[in-house]
Amino acid sequence: MIKKSTIFDYLIQIMVIWGISILSLCVFCSVFGEMAKGYSSMFQLGNSGIAISTLIQYLFLSIIIASLRWLFFTDVLIKRVSIIIRTIMMFVCVILLIGIFAAIFQWFPVNDMKSWTMFFVCFFVCACISVVISAIKEKSDNKKMQEALEHLKESK
């Protein structure tokens, strides 16, 4: 049985992306905030907190990422492309999107190699964690589905 997505599923996805992003930003702010205070608009308050403008920017970014996720993973528009290619396309789009946000909102100097290196390290770590969690969830869902199917066969 295929579950139909609703607007609430979309809103939940936005809040999950935003929450994880802000949690990550809080960790980085606590560790690097004072060092990056004059270097990045994200750390304009040092390790004292995160500016409301940055929180709103991340919310807008989360809305776009959730929309990209819908585009790449619901089979509505891209039906003949493998899941691996769609995942790669999604990651490429997110990296480009973050680069655009970094340039517009001065999250970090876009012409500084050190900034991009730090970004890619952080992105890689977060992406790996996301992929592992998704794989664990899918494995759990498949196991539950298999158990339900076996139970259904036994009851006949």
Rosetta blueprint (number, residue, H / E / L):
1 M L
2 I L
3 K L
4 K L
5 S L
6 T L
7 I H
8 F H
9 D H
10 Y H
11 L H
12 I H
13 Q H
14 I H
15 M H
16 V H
17 I H
18 W H
19 G H
20 I H
21 S H
22 I H
23 L H
24 S H
25 L H
26 C H
27 V H
28 F H
29 C H
30 S H
31 V H
32 F H
33 G L
34 E L
35 M L
36 A L
37 K L
38 G L
39 Y L
40 S L
41 S H
42 M H
43 F H
44 Q L
45 L L
46 G H
47 N H
48 S H
49 G L
50 I L
51 A L
52 I H
53 S H
54 T H
55 L H
56 I H
57 Q H
58 Y H
59 L H
60 F H
61 L H
62 S H
63 I H
64 I H
65 I H
66 A H
67 S H
68 L H
69 R H
70 W H
71 L H
72 F H
73 F H
74 T L
75 D L
76 V L
77 L L
78 I L
79 K L
80 R L
81 V L
82 S L
83 I H
84 I H
85 I H
86 R H
87 T H
88 I H
89 M H
90 M H
91 F H
92 V H
93 C H
94 V H
95 I H
96 L H
97 L H
98 I H
99 G H
100 I H
101 F H
102 A H
103 A H
104 I H
105 F H
106 Q L
107 W L
108 F L
109 P L
110 V L
111 N L
112 D L
113 M H
114 K H
115 S H
116 W H
117 T H
118 M H
119 F H
120 F H
121 V H
122 C H
123 F H
124 F H
125 V H
126 C H
127 A H
128 C H
129 I H
130 S H
131 V H
132 V H
133 I H
134 S H
135 A H
136 I H
137 K H
138 E H
139 K H
140 S H
141 D H
142 N H
143 K H
144 K H
145 M H
146 Q H
147 E H
148 A H
149 L H
150 E H
151 H H
152 L H
153 K H
154 E H
155 S H
156 K L
